[in-house]
Amino acid sequence: MTAFDQGHIAYLVLLGAALVYWFVRSNRASAGKVAQQAIAWGLIFLGVIAAIGLWDDIRQTVRPRLGAVAEAGRIKVPRANDGHYYLTLKVNGAPVEFMVDTGASQVVLAKADAQRAGIDTEDLAYVGRAYTANGVVRTAPVRLGAVEIGPVRHENLRAWVNGGEMDQSLLGMSWLQLWDRIEITGNALVLSREGR
């Protein structure tokens, strides 16, 4: 918890204490009714604090999935609230949500996404290593029969299945390099290729 967060908490506690003091002092004559109202206001106050604390989680849960606009040879991906770009591609016919990651050299599938795409993750040889922010993880090379988004299709694409825990599959540079042009403009990632 940062000093900024501690300051917010201290402010809220002082504000709450001042309100409780004023409320009790104003209504000394009817103590039972004051107690009921104090409990009600306390619950409202706690509910507001909980909603503020959980706002980012709530927003991520209820936010609409950002899609990509796919045209012949051009894809426009809006930036998500967290600042990243997400694409849902069909991998071997199954929808898989990826985060575009220019720091990843390859396409990396989380185990659950690989299984959804028909890959038997228990039968793979995890011979590779990937160095991540969370340490070294084992990876297994695979070939993806078809990777599609809208009218754009790539076949026999090399990828890796992550042997460790991974929440989100990654679209790395090996997929991005299949495009002729990559640009970020107007809060969107635009991928385009000429005459294909």
Backbone bond lengths (Angstrom), bond angles and torsions (degrees), N, CA, C in turn:
res aa  C-N    CA-C-N  psi(-1)  N-CA   C-N-CA  omega(-1)  CA-C   N-CA-C  phi
1 M - - - 1.449 - - 1.528 107.62 -
2 T 1.323 116.23 129.20 1.452 121.07 -178.18 1.531 110.56 -83.06
3 A 1.325 115.04 166.88 1.464 120.29 177.58 1.532 110.12 -62.64
4 F 1.329 117.12 -33.42 1.461 122.00 177.67 1.528 110.11 -62.15
5 D 1.353 116.83 -45.58 1.475 121.30 178.21 1.528 110.58 -64.00
6 Q 1.326 117.25 -41.13 1.460 120.76 179.08 1.527 110.90 -63.05
7 G 1.324 115.83 -37.35 1.459 120.00 177.03 1.519 111.57 -64.01
8 H 1.331 116.87 -41.54 1.462 120.77 177.10 1.531 110.94 -61.56
9 I 1.325 116.21 -44.86 1.469 119.94 -179.46 1.520 110.72 -63.40
10 A 1.327 116.82 -44.62 1.464 120.52 179.31 1.526 110.40 -61.03
11 Y 1.311 117.30 -42.60 1.464 121.42 178.47 1.526 110.94 -60.68
12 L 1.339 116.79 -46.45 1.462 120.52 -179.46 1.531 111.98 -64.52
13 V 1.334 116.50 -38.47 1.470 119.86 178.64 1.524 110.15 -65.30
14 L 1.332 117.22 -44.65 1.472 120.36 178.98 1.527 111.21 -63.84
15 L 1.317 116.58 -41.90 1.458 120.45 178.42 1.529 110.41 -62.39
16 G 1.322 116.13 -44.72 1.464 120.15 178.30 1.516 112.24 -62.73
17 A 1.319 116.59 -42.91 1.465 120.41 179.48 1.525 110.99 -63.61
18 A 1.328 117.65 -41.42 1.461 121.08 178.85 1.524 110.98 -63.81
19 L 1.319 116.95 -40.89 1.461 119.94 178.97 1.528 111.40 -66.19
20 V 1.321 117.12 -41.96 1.462 121.03 179.28 1.529 109.71 -63.47
21 Y 1.341 116.98 -45.09 1.459 121.10 179.59 1.529 110.54 -59.63
22 W 1.328 117.24 -47.84 1.466 120.93 -179.62 1.531 110.72 -61.50
23 F 1.313 116.06 -43.08 1.457 121.17 -177.50 1.527 111.25 -63.62
24 V 1.337 116.66 -46.71 1.469 120.87 -179.41 1.524 110.36 -65.80
25 R 1.315 117.31 -43.29 1.469 121.54 -178.36 1.526 111.39 -64.77
26 S 1.331 116.83 -37.03 1.466 120.76 -178.87 1.521 112.64 -72.57
27 N 1.312 117.49 -25.99 1.465 120.78 -173.00 1.529 112.66 -122.16
28 R 1.314 117.97 42.78 1.472 121.87 -179.04 1.520 112.71 -64.25
29 A 1.306 117.81 -28.94 1.466 121.14 -173.91 1.527 112.38 -66.22
30 S 1.327 118.10 -39.14 1.470 120.32 -177.85 1.527 109.55 -115.19
31 A 1.325 116.24 83.35 1.468 122.11 -173.40 1.526 112.72 -64.72
32 G 1.347 119.19 -38.17 1.467 121.35 -179.44 1.511 112.49 -63.96
33 K 1.314 114.79 -44.70 1.463 119.61 179.28 1.520 110.46 -66.93
34 V 1.318 116.49 -37.99 1.464 121.36 177.90 1.525 110.19 -61.78
35 A 1.328 117.03 -42.00 1.468 120.63 -179.86 1.527 110.45 -63.25
36 Q 1.331 117.52 -42.18 1.461 120.50 178.66 1.530 111.01 -63.08
37 Q 1.310 115.96 -46.18 1.462 119.77 -179.70 1.527 111.39 -66.09
38 A 1.323 116.51 -37.05 1.469 120.03 178.97 1.524 110.42 -64.31
39 I 1.319 117.16 -41.59 1.464 120.38 178.11 1.529 110.30 -63.80
40 A 1.335 116.36 -43.29 1.464 120.19 179.54 1.528 111.09 -61.17
41 W 1.333 116.34 -46.93 1.468 119.70 179.72 1.529 111.30 -67.10
42 G 1.323 116.42 -35.46 1.465 119.17 177.12 1.518 111.73 -62.43
43 L 1.344 116.06 -41.85 1.465 119.74 178.20 1.528 111.45 -66.36
44 I 1.335 116.37 -39.90 1.468 119.32 176.47 1.523 110.17 -61.84
45 F 1.326 116.81 -44.40 1.465 122.17 179.92 1.530 110.57 -60.46
46 L 1.342 116.98 -45.88 1.469 120.66 178.98 1.528 111.35 -64.28
47 G 1.343 116.49 -37.49 1.461 119.90 178.00 1.519 112.01 -63.50
48 V 1.332 116.19 -41.55 1.463 119.96 178.65 1.528 110.35 -65.20
49 I 1.316 117.58 -42.98 1.470 120.74 178.90 1.529 110.34 -62.37
50 A 1.337 116.73 -42.70 1.470 120.09 179.34 1.526 110.74 -63.68
51 A 1.332 117.37 -41.53 1.462 120.41 179.85 1.523 111.42 -64.38
52 I 1.334 116.75 -40.35 1.469 120.18 178.09 1.516 109.96 -64.98
53 G 1.319 117.40 -43.74 1.464 121.19 -179.09 1.510 113.50 -65.81
54 L 1.336 116.22 -31.51 1.459 120.46 -177.30 1.525 113.07 -99.55
55 W 1.332 118.07 6.55 1.457 121.07 -173.14 1.522 112.80 -57.37
56 D 1.337 118.74 -44.39 1.460 120.39 -179.11 1.523 111.19 -62.35
57 D 1.341 116.74 -41.09 1.466 119.93 178.16 1.521 110.95 -65.75
58 I 1.336 116.73 -41.96 1.459 120.45 179.83 1.529 110.10 -63.75
59 R 1.330 116.57 -43.77 1.465 120.58 -178.60 1.519 111.23 -63.12
60 Q 1.348 117.47 -40.12 1.460 120.62 178.88 1.528 111.34 -67.86
61 T 1.336 116.80 -32.87 1.461 120.70 -178.50 1.519 111.46 -73.16
62 V 1.331 116.97 -43.20 1.460 119.44 -174.45 1.522 113.33 -95.00
63 R 1.323 118.23 -5.59 1.467 118.80 -178.41 1.522 109.78 -64.98
64 P 1.308 116.97 141.22 1.451 118.30 176.45 1.520 109.55 -68.43
65 R 1.310 116.39 144.00 1.459 121.00 177.42 1.516 108.38 -64.75
66 L 1.311 115.02 130.28 1.449 119.11 178.70 1.517 109.01 -78.15
67 G 1.290 116.21 131.14 1.452 119.43 179.44 1.503 110.79 -104.31
68 A 1.294 114.80 176.13 1.449 121.00 177.38 1.518 107.96 -114.45
69 V 1.298 115.45 142.94 1.448 120.33 175.29 1.521 106.50 -90.60
70 A 1.313 117.07 115.53 1.464 121.08 -177.43 1.521 109.95 -108.98
71 E 1.304 115.57 124.32 1.458 122.29 173.99 1.521 106.25 -121.73
72 A 1.284 116.42 177.55 1.460 119.46 177.56 1.525 109.11 -62.73
73 G 1.321 116.25 108.80 1.457 121.13 176.40 1.514 116.03 77.99
74 R 1.338 118.38 9.08 1.470 119.70 -178.09 1.528 110.23 -146.05
75 I 1.330 115.81 134.73 1.462 121.66 178.48 1.521 108.01 -131.07
76 K 1.326 115.90 133.22 1.461 121.63 177.78 1.521 107.72 -119.32
77 V 1.330 116.25 120.49 1.461 121.94 -175.35 1.526 109.06 -114.98
78 P 1.342 118.52 114.05 1.471 120.12 178.17 1.532 111.43 -67.35
79 R 1.314 116.15 148.33 1.464 120.97 177.24 1.527 109.37 -75.02
80 A 1.327 116.13 135.16 1.469 121.67 179.06 1.523 109.80 -77.90
81 N 1.336 116.22 169.44 1.470 121.09 -179.93 1.521 112.53 -59.73
82 D 1.334 117.64 -28.61 1.465 120.04 -179.10 1.527 112.56 -84.90
83 G 1.340 118.11 3.15 1.462 121.98 176.82 1.520 114.14 90.74
84 H 1.326 118.53 -3.79 1.459 121.81 -179.56 1.523 110.24 -98.09
85 Y 1.323 114.71 170.65 1.462 121.76 177.05 1.524 108.00 -114.82
86 Y 1.329 116.15 131.28 1.466 121.98 -178.28 1.519 109.76 -121.48
87 L 1.311 115.24 138.77 1.455 122.07 177.24 1.515 109.49 -130.54
88 T 1.307 117.06 138.35 1.456 120.63 171.90 1.515 107.46 -103.58
89 L 1.326 115.67 114.97 1.455 122.13 179.69 1.520 108.85 -110.70
90 K 1.315 116.23 154.87 1.459 120.27 171.04 1.522 107.36 -90.31
91 V 1.323 115.54 119.23 1.464 121.22 177.55 1.519 106.54 -110.97
92 N 1.322 115.89 114.81 1.470 121.96 -175.07 1.528 110.84 52.53
93 G 1.338 116.20 34.70 1.455 121.70 177.32 1.519 115.35 91.02
94 A 1.332 118.31 -10.27 1.467 121.46 -178.09 1.526 110.33 -102.99
95 P 1.345 118.05 136.85 1.472 119.66 178.77 1.528 111.52 -71.44
96 V 1.330 115.59 130.21 1.466 122.01 178.95 1.523 107.60 -132.76
97 E 1.336 116.94 126.98 1.461 120.64 178.00 1.524 108.90 -87.75
98 F 1.322 116.05 127.07 1.455 123.42 179.21 1.521 110.30 -115.32
99 M 1.317 115.54 152.60 1.458 121.38 166.75 1.521 106.26 -102.99
100 V 1.329 116.90 130.34 1.458 120.78 177.41 1.524 107.63 -72.30
101 D 1.349 116.48 124.30 1.465 121.56 -174.87 1.518 109.52 -134.34
102 T 1.334 115.35 101.32 1.461 119.44 179.64 1.529 111.67 -71.27
103 G 1.326 117.39 -12.74 1.461 120.74 177.29 1.521 112.95 -83.88
104 A 1.331 116.76 -10.53 1.467 120.81 177.93 1.529 108.09 -95.66
105 S 1.312 117.08 133.63 1.460 119.60 -178.45 1.523 111.99 -80.31
106 Q 1.323 118.15 -24.33 1.461 122.30 -175.28 1.532 111.14 -126.20
107 V 1.326 115.15 172.03 1.454 121.50 168.45 1.525 106.24 -80.60
108 V 1.338 116.28 126.75 1.462 120.94 -177.46 1.523 108.36 -124.46
109 L 1.335 114.75 125.10 1.465 120.58 179.59 1.516 111.02 -101.17
110 A 1.315 115.98 136.01 1.458 120.16 168.65 1.532 106.83 -69.54
111 K 1.335 116.80 152.89 1.470 120.08 -177.61 1.528 112.41 -54.94
112 A 1.332 116.96 -44.29 1.467 120.47 -178.14 1.529 110.81 -61.82
113 D 1.332 117.04 -40.44 1.466 120.31 179.12 1.527 110.95 -69.00
114 A 1.324 117.11 -38.60 1.465 120.63 177.53 1.528 110.37 -61.93
115 Q 1.312 116.63 -42.84 1.468 120.48 178.45 1.524 110.69 -64.04
116 R 1.332 117.03 -39.85 1.464 121.33 178.29 1.532 110.40 -61.28
117 A 1.348 116.24 -32.50 1.464 121.56 -179.58 1.529 112.08 -85.96
118 G 1.329 117.54 9.02 1.456 121.04 175.23 1.518 115.46 86.73
119 I 1.315 117.91 17.42 1.469 121.77 179.60 1.522 108.88 -97.13
120 D 1.323 116.66 129.01 1.465 122.14 177.97 1.534 107.98 -80.85
121 T 1.314 116.81 99.10 1.468 120.78 -173.98 1.531 112.97 -73.19
122 E 1.327 117.15 -17.78 1.468 119.86 179.61 1.523 111.44 -78.11
123 D 1.323 116.19 -21.58 1.460 120.89 -175.17 1.530 112.74 -99.74
124 L 1.317 118.07 9.78 1.466 121.72 -178.11 1.520 111.51 -88.56
125 A 1.324 115.09 154.65 1.473 121.12 175.89 1.526 108.10 -97.01
126 Y 1.328 115.79 107.04 1.466 121.03 -179.08 1.532 108.89 -84.84
127 V 1.325 114.43 78.75 1.464 120.59 -174.31 1.521 112.75 -101.44
128 G 1.329 117.51 -15.32 1.460 120.64 -178.79 1.513 111.65 -91.03
129 R 1.328 114.25 167.91 1.462 121.07 176.57 1.511 108.94 -131.64
130 A 1.309 114.45 140.88 1.462 120.53 174.66 1.517 107.94 -124.90
131 Y 1.315 115.11 136.07 1.461 120.84 -179.71 1.531 107.62 -99.80
132 T 1.317 115.49 109.88 1.459 121.27 -176.66 1.521 110.07 -113.57
133 A 1.326 115.13 175.86 1.467 119.97 177.03 1.527 110.89 -64.20
134 N 1.324 117.15 -23.50 1.464 121.29 179.58 1.525 113.10 -95.98
135 G 1.317 117.15 9.36 1.461 120.78 179.15 1.515 111.69 111.63
136 V 1.322 115.57 -167.54 1.465 122.25 -176.80 1.527 109.11 -86.64
137 V 1.346 115.95 133.56 1.471 121.07 175.64 1.518 108.87 -125.73
138 R 1.323 115.65 153.45 1.464 122.22 176.96 1.527 109.18 -84.01
139 T 1.324 116.16 143.53 1.458 121.43 177.97 1.523 110.12 -132.40
140 A 1.319 115.47 155.01 1.463 121.70 178.33 1.522 109.42 -123.37
141 P 1.331 118.10 130.26 1.467 119.93 178.88 1.530 110.63 -75.13
142 V 1.340 115.44 142.33 1.459 121.95 176.26 1.524 108.45 -142.15
143 R 1.332 115.95 164.01 1.461 122.40 171.80 1.519 107.57 -115.78
144 L 1.313 116.32 128.42 1.462 121.42 179.95 1.527 108.43 -94.44
145 G 1.317 115.81 123.88 1.466 119.95 -176.95 1.518 112.36 -58.79
146 A 1.328 117.24 -46.78 1.460 121.00 -179.17 1.523 109.38 -149.99
147 V 1.320 115.14 135.48 1.465 122.35 174.87 1.526 105.62 -125.60
148 E 1.350 116.14 119.83 1.456 120.06 -172.40 1.520 112.06 -130.87
149 I 1.326 114.45 145.72 1.456 121.77 167.23 1.520 106.63 -143.47
150 G 1.335 115.17 116.83 1.456 119.20 -176.40 1.519 110.10 55.82
151 P 1.332 116.65 -131.26 1.464 119.70 -178.84 1.534 113.88 -81.71
152 V 1.318 117.60 -2.91 1.471 121.41 -175.78 1.527 109.41 -92.97
153 R 1.326 116.60 128.92 1.458 121.78 -177.18 1.523 109.80 -135.83
154 H 1.325 115.69 133.09 1.467 122.04 173.30 1.523 107.52 -121.43
155 E 1.314 116.78 138.59 1.462 121.10 -178.44 1.519 110.61 -117.31
156 N 1.324 114.21 153.55 1.470 122.27 175.73 1.535 111.65 54.59
157 L 1.325 115.01 45.99 1.466 120.74 -177.22 1.523 110.01 -86.11
158 R 1.316 116.32 131.79 1.463 120.60 178.43 1.526 109.57 -77.33
159 A 1.324 115.62 139.07 1.465 121.49 179.42 1.519 108.35 -149.27
160 W 1.315 114.61 176.73 1.464 121.28 179.09 1.519 108.67 -130.44
161 V 1.317 115.73 144.42 1.465 121.08 174.19 1.518 106.97 -104.17
162 N 1.317 115.89 127.06 1.458 121.50 -179.12 1.527 109.28 -77.31
163 G 1.331 116.39 126.48 1.455 121.27 -179.85 1.516 113.69 -80.24
164 G 1.319 117.72 -13.73 1.464 121.60 -179.06 1.512 111.48 -99.30
165 E 1.323 114.76 -168.52 1.466 120.92 177.59 1.525 108.95 -76.96
166 M 1.320 114.76 130.92 1.458 119.60 -179.05 1.522 108.02 -151.60
167 D 1.333 116.96 122.91 1.467 121.09 -176.39 1.522 112.87 -79.05
168 Q 1.318 116.59 -30.88 1.461 120.50 -170.07 1.518 110.15 -135.63
169 S 1.331 117.07 130.94 1.464 120.67 173.23 1.523 108.73 -71.14
170 L 1.325 115.78 151.95 1.465 121.34 -173.61 1.519 111.55 -118.49
171 L 1.321 116.12 136.17 1.461 122.19 171.40 1.515 107.00 -98.93
172 G 1.314 116.44 103.85 1.452 120.80 -176.93 1.523 113.16 -94.30
173 M 1.318 114.94 -167.64 1.451 122.08 -173.33 1.527 113.39 -64.54
174 S 1.332 118.88 -28.78 1.471 119.39 -179.84 1.531 110.75 -61.32
175 W 1.344 118.38 -32.00 1.460 121.01 176.40 1.523 110.63 -84.27
176 L 1.315 117.39 -40.41 1.466 120.29 -179.06 1.532 111.80 -63.46
177 Q 1.332 117.15 -31.36 1.467 120.50 -179.30 1.527 112.92 -72.19
178 L 1.317 117.50 -8.08 1.460 120.64 175.82 1.529 111.29 -76.37
179 W 1.323 116.61 -8.19 1.457 122.56 -179.69 1.522 109.48 -100.53
180 D 1.331 116.57 149.34 1.465 120.74 179.51 1.520 112.19 -79.01
181 R 1.322 115.81 -29.64 1.466 118.80 -175.95 1.518 109.92 -143.65
182 I 1.335 115.40 135.42 1.459 122.63 176.65 1.522 106.58 -128.82
183 E 1.332 116.25 125.43 1.464 118.78 178.10 1.524 110.22 -144.45
184 I 1.323 114.21 153.45 1.456 120.84 174.27 1.517 106.76 -113.79
185 T 1.324 114.69 118.93 1.451 119.65 -177.03 1.519 110.32 -147.57
186 G 1.321 116.70 134.59 1.458 120.81 176.83 1.512 114.23 55.08
187 N 1.340 118.13 46.45 1.470 123.05 -179.80 1.523 113.35 60.71
188 A 1.315 116.39 30.45 1.459 120.20 177.65 1.523 109.49 -142.45
189 L 1.323 115.23 148.98 1.457 123.12 172.46 1.522 106.35 -96.69
190 V 1.333 116.75 125.65 1.467 121.39 -178.21 1.526 108.81 -117.17
191 L 1.323 115.14 121.95 1.460 122.46 177.39 1.529 107.83 -111.88
192 S 1.326 116.73 132.40 1.460 118.80 179.34 1.511 110.43 -144.28
193 R 1.314 115.04 154.41 1.469 121.06 175.47 1.519 108.76 -141.32
194 E 1.299 115.42 148.26 1.470 121.94 -172.74 1.522 111.31 -87.40
195 G 1.309 116.63 128.06 1.457 123.77 168.60 1.522 117.34 52.51
196 R 1.337 118.09 31.93 1.466 120.09 177.77 1.498 110.46 -127.27
